[in-house]
Amino acid sequence: MNVKKHFSVVATLFLIFSLLAGCTTNSKSENLSDSISFNDTKNSLTFWTVQQADINIMSSQKSVIKDFETIQNCSVDLMSYPYAELEEKNLIALASGHGPDILMVDQIWVSQYAASGFMIPLDEYIANSSINEEQYFKGAWESGKYMGKTYTIPFDVGVWALLYYNKSIFREEGLDPEKPPATWSEFLKVGKQLTKNGRYGVALYSSSEAAQCVTDALIFSAGGKIIDDMGKKALINSEACIKAMNFLKACEEISPPGTVARAEEDSFKLFTSGKAAMFFYGEWGQDTIKTRNPEMDYGVALLPRPDDGISIGTFGGFNLGINSKCENRELSWKFIEFATGKDAEMKITMLTPAHKEAAREYLKRRRKYNEVIFQQLSNSSFRPAVKNYTEISKVQIEATQKILLNQLGVKEALDEAAEKINELLENQGV
């Protein structure tokens, strides 16, 4: 896929609105006008967030915002939208020079927003505040950077991928349920032992960004990177990446047929129904198990690592930034400083707080295997910080599927992917 080096503002707007014109959404027509409004009142802020199914989180968010309003003698207009709708509304509003004062930004949007001039760097604000990077998970903090500058502060985090395993199946096969496989070689050995009589060792999936997050975690654990630190060159065909993909290919032998077409939800069902003994997923999977199979005896462990490596996960989550067109920058920064602090994050985050102290307390209250999750969060990396990450991820998924379908060997598929990614990097513009 060829990418143009540069779009004018007019062309960008035309493209966005053209795409939206051909899409069907559940949004009411008046919502579009909401998107292109902009707050210009000196003592008020606008803040758009991801809509929450949990009414308790929504109530807590409103309560924390009320506290901030009282402290600062201001008003905060809070609007929440489903994830896809928030992404759409942000792009429309920001491209037209409008939008909320405070931006809730998925980690994979940071580079796009920063490169497009939608956000201001926060380095000067950070230098004169109580915020410092040591308070937050390292990978989450690094996800807020673009071209050496910090554009967002971590809000909440989730980690791909942990190892979920069925303790009952382990016992049935004479395996210690308290000692899940820790290395790739152990994992493959155990997986082969558990693959029998219509049951499989692991349920893989490869048709989504979630699957790519798992693959990235394997690459990180092998010591590999997708692209170099400057965002200029693909490293996806390095020896470390080849090693990781060879392991993934070997895992397919102990997974049910149809990995390429299978989504994570389908694999999750195989795991919770006992048709697969192990499963790679994020920390939030515990909520799904509680709902779907509350009696399931399962364990959660670190992602298996290379025999000579360490377990490194892939970060997901949201950060907070300031709209470059915002006229209330000082007040917006005060809000970010307030909302990303320990006390606030304990109450209002959607996933695990990015603030480490808050995370420890949150996980103790909300999660089984909280120490395992905290350890994996402490050893996780972020996805490539480049403007066109989405296109790069699609190239990676395509390469993975070619490998699993035996259309190309591992090295050939990754060489091809590297060539495509280099073209994307060359044409992304900054």
C-alpha positions, -999 to +999 in steps of 0.1 A: +000+000+000+015+033-011+010+062+013+012+098+002+039+119+018+018+148+027-018+159+027-029+195+030-054+204+057-082+207+031-074+174+016-073+157+050-108+171+059-121+161+025-109+126+030-123+123+065-157+135+056-158+115+024-151+083+044-177+091+069-203+098+043-200+062+031-202+047+066-233+038+086-232+047+123-256+048+152-248+084+159-276+109+157-271+138+134-268+163+161-237+144+175-217+155+145-223+191+154-212+183+189-179+171+175-170+203+158-179+226+187-150+240+207-149+254+242-137+290+244-149+298+280-119+307+301-131+289+333-144+257+317-131+226+300-144+200+277-133+163+281-143+134+259-139+098+273-146+063+263-181+052+274-182+026+302-205-003+306-198-002+343-221+024+358-199+026+389-169+038+369-191+065+352-204+076+386-168+078+400-156+098+370-183+123+376-175+125+413-138+130+407-145+157+381-168+174+406-139+175+431-117+191+405-144+217+397-147+226+434-109+229+438-104+250+407-137+268+407-144+258+372-166+236+351-158+204+332-181+193+304-177+155+303-189+136+273-185+098+268-187+078+236-181+042+225-145+036+215-150+036+177-172+067+179-147+085+201-120+078+175-142+091+147-153+122+166-118+131+176-105+129+140-134+151+126-131+177+153-093+179+154-088+180+117-112+210+116-093+228+144-118+220+171-125+193+197-123+189+234-097+207+255-085+174+271-080+145+248-083+108+258-059+091+235-054+054+228-017+047+230-017+038+193-031+072+184-004+092+201+020+094+172-007+102+146-021+130+167+013+144+176+026+143+140-006+160+128-002+188+152-033+179+172-016+180+206+009+202+224+042+188+239+039+186+277+076+186+286+076+222+301+045+215+321+060+182+335+092+200+345+073+224+366+049+199+382+047+171+407+045+145+379+075+125+370+080+094+349+091+072+378+055+072+391+042+054+361+049+021+343+079+027+321+064+014+289+032+034+294+052+066+299+072+059+268+040+054+248+033+091+253+064+103+234+068+112+198+101+124+182+117+129+216+089+150+231+062+139+256+027+146+243+005+126+268+005+114+303-005+077+310-040+073+324-047+036+324-030+005+311-037-031+302-012-057+292-011-083+264-004-111+269-006-132+300-008-170+301-042-183+312-043-220+319-069-246+331-057-260+364-082-289+363-069-301+330-033-298+343-043-321+373-060-346+351-028-350+331-006-353+361+009-318+358+015-294+387-013-268+385+009-244+404+038-247+379+026-235+345+052-236+317+076-206+320+096-210+288+088-216+252+103-251+252+083-260+284+051-246+268+055-266+236+062-298+256+032-293+279+010-283+250+018-315+232+010-335+262-024-318+266-034-321+230-055-353+228-091-366+224-104-334+207-087-311+232-058-288+223-029-274+242-036-238+233-062-218+214-044-193+191-060-165+171-045-142+144-072-121+127-071-089+148-050-062+165-054-082+197-036-111+180-009-087+169-004-075+204+003-112+215+027-116+186+045-083+195+049-096+231+066-127+218+089-105+197+097-082+226+104-113+248+129-126+222+147-092+222+132-080+190+116-048+178+092-040+150+110-009+139+141+010+151+139+037+179+139+065+153+109+051+135+129+050+102+137+013+096+118-020+099+134-046+122+107-072+118+130-095+099+157-096+125+169-129+140+150-122+172+117-117+153+124-148+132+129-167+165+096-155+179+076-163+147+091-198+146+078-203+181+043-191+171+044-214+141+052-243+164+023-234+187-001-238+158+006-275+159-011-277+193-040-253+185-073-261+169-075-258+131-085-224+117-061-201+136-059-176+107-096-169+106-102-171+144-108-140+165-098-137+202-134-142+213-137-175+195-104-187+211-116-175+245-147-197+242-126-227+234-106-220+266-136-214+289-154-245+275-124-268+283-115-275+246-082-257+250-060-259+281-041-226+276-048-192+262-029-159+257-050-129+267-050-096+286-055-091+323-091-081+318-099-117+308-106-125+344-139-105+342-150-126+312-142-159+330-161-147+360-192-140+339-189-170+315-177-198+337-175-186+373-166-221+386-136-225+363-104-234+382-078-214+362-045-198+367-027-167+353+010-166+347+036-146+329+038-150+292+062-178+284+096-166+275+125-178+254+148-202+273+174-175+274+152-144+277+126-126+299+089-123+296+078-089+281+042-080+275+026-055+251+010-024+265-025-011+257-045+017+274-053+054+273-033+085+279-044+122+284-032+151+262-041+187+255-056+199+222-033+222+204-062+246+198-071+247+235-073+282+250-073+269+285-039+251+285-030+258+321-063+246+335-062+216+312-028+207+325-041+210+361-069+186+352-044+161+337-022+164+368-052+158+390-067+129+370-035+110+366-026+111+402-028+081+425-061+090+443-080+099+411-068+069+391-079+045+418-115+056+412-119+064+375-096+043+353-112+018+329-084-007+331-055-008+356-042+026+367-010+037+350+002+052+383+022+023+399+012+029+435-025+031+424-021+000+403-008-021+432-038-012+454-063-015+425-050-050+415-051-063+451-088-053+453-099-063+418-078-091+404-067-126+412-030-132+406-024-095+411+014-098+416+017-117+383-002-089+365+019-062+382+051-079+372+040-082+336+030-046+335+064-037+349+080-056+320+060-045+290+067-024+259+045-002+237+037-007+201+056+013+174+053+051+179+048+060+143+021+080+125+008+051+104+010+024+130-024+010+119-011+002+084+021-013+098+000-036+121-020-048+091+013-057+073+023-077+104-010-096+106-007-104+069+028-118+074+017-139+104-012-154+084+011-162+055+034-181+079+006-200+095-010-209+062+024-221+049+022-197+020+057-184+029+085-195+052+091-174+083+121-155+069+105-149+035+073-136+051+092-113+074+115-100+047+084-092+026+068-075+056+100-055+063+100-042+027+064-031+030+069-015+064+100+004+051+079+018+023+053+030+048+079+045+070+094+064+041+061+078+031+046+086+065+059+122+068+065+139+101 
